[in-house]
């Protein structure tokens, strides 16, 4: 189960703007399995939204809840469990370890989903045109290749909610389409929801738009 609620949340930077959107200064709820694309002009707070949801930042008014629990009340051990079992993510900085191999980065997944593991991850990377990069050090890859590694790593673990912050920004049309197919397949397997931001605003995953 995964329920997210933003209750009258407003980033401090927007306090003087009387800003109201689908999310900011509103009561916004994401129920289990819902699929959303965060949309809005640059600087409207897409990355901030995700940071507030994951408890990384506190520079806002209002309240954020996960499963009716205030995010600011969730302790470290509970966050570890949420990120192990319930939430998977691909951030703009990708959070890969540059000095170790692709395989070793994926092996750091704290828990693999049922039916998934390193062999499945290797096959997924092969589908994304990276069969020869399994033992390569991450620092030798292009940014687009690193994005594909981060996407596969996120898809290999169990999740009720997948968070993707501009995951396709350096991918060509063909590799983006293949990543979308993998994401769609895993969302169906896990009966999970997704929150996605993207630079181009395309909605290939049939996501409902929320405007910031």
LINBEL-V900913 format. One record per residue. BURIAL is b if it has 24 or more other C-alpha atoms within 12 Angstrom, else e. Layout:
burial:BURIAL
burial:BURIAL
//
This chain:
burial:e
burial:b
burial:b
burial:b
burial:b
burial:b
burial:b
burial:b
burial:b
burial:b
burial:b
burial:e
burial:e
burial:e
burial:e
burial:e
burial:e
burial:e
burial:e
burial:e
burial:b
burial:b
burial:b
burial:b
burial:b
burial:e
burial:e
burial:b
burial:b
burial:b
burial:b
burial:b
burial:b
burial:b
burial:b
burial:b
burial:b
burial:b
burial:b
burial:b
burial:e
burial:e
burial:e
burial:b
burial:b
burial:b
burial:b
burial:b
burial:b
burial:b
burial:b
burial:b
burial:b
burial:b
burial:b
burial:e
burial:e
burial:b
burial:e
burial:b
burial:e
burial:b
burial:b
burial:b
burial:b
burial:b
burial:e
burial:e
burial:e
burial:e
burial:b
burial:b
burial:e
burial:e
burial:e
burial:e
burial:e
burial:e
burial:e
burial:e
burial:e
burial:b
burial:b
burial:b
burial:b
burial:b
burial:b
burial:b
burial:b
burial:b
burial:b
burial:b
burial:e
burial:b
burial:e
burial:b
burial:e
burial:e
burial:e
burial:e
burial:b
burial:b
burial:b
burial:b
burial:b
burial:b
burial:b
burial:e
burial:b
burial:b
burial:b
burial:b
burial:b
burial:e
burial:e
burial:b
burial:b
burial:b
burial:e
burial:b
burial:b
burial:b
burial:e
burial:b
burial:b
burial:e
burial:b
burial:b
burial:e
burial:b
burial:e
burial:e
burial:b
burial:b
burial:e
burial:e
burial:e
burial:b
burial:e
burial:e
burial:b
burial:e
burial:e
burial:b
burial:b
burial:b
burial:b
burial:b
burial:b
burial:b
burial:b
burial:b
burial:b
burial:b
burial:b
burial:b
burial:b
burial:b
burial:b
burial:b
burial:b
burial:b
burial:b
burial:b
burial:b
burial:b
burial:b
burial:b
burial:b
burial:e
burial:b
burial:e
burial:e
burial:e
burial:b
burial:b
burial:e
burial:b
burial:b
burial:b
burial:e
burial:b
burial:b
burial:b
burial:e
burial:b
burial:b
burial:e
burial:e
burial:b
burial:e
burial:b
burial:b
burial:b
burial:b
burial:b
burial:b
burial:b
burial:b
burial:e
burial:b
burial:e
burial:b
burial:b
burial:b
burial:e
burial:b
burial:b
burial:b
burial:b
burial:b
burial:b
//
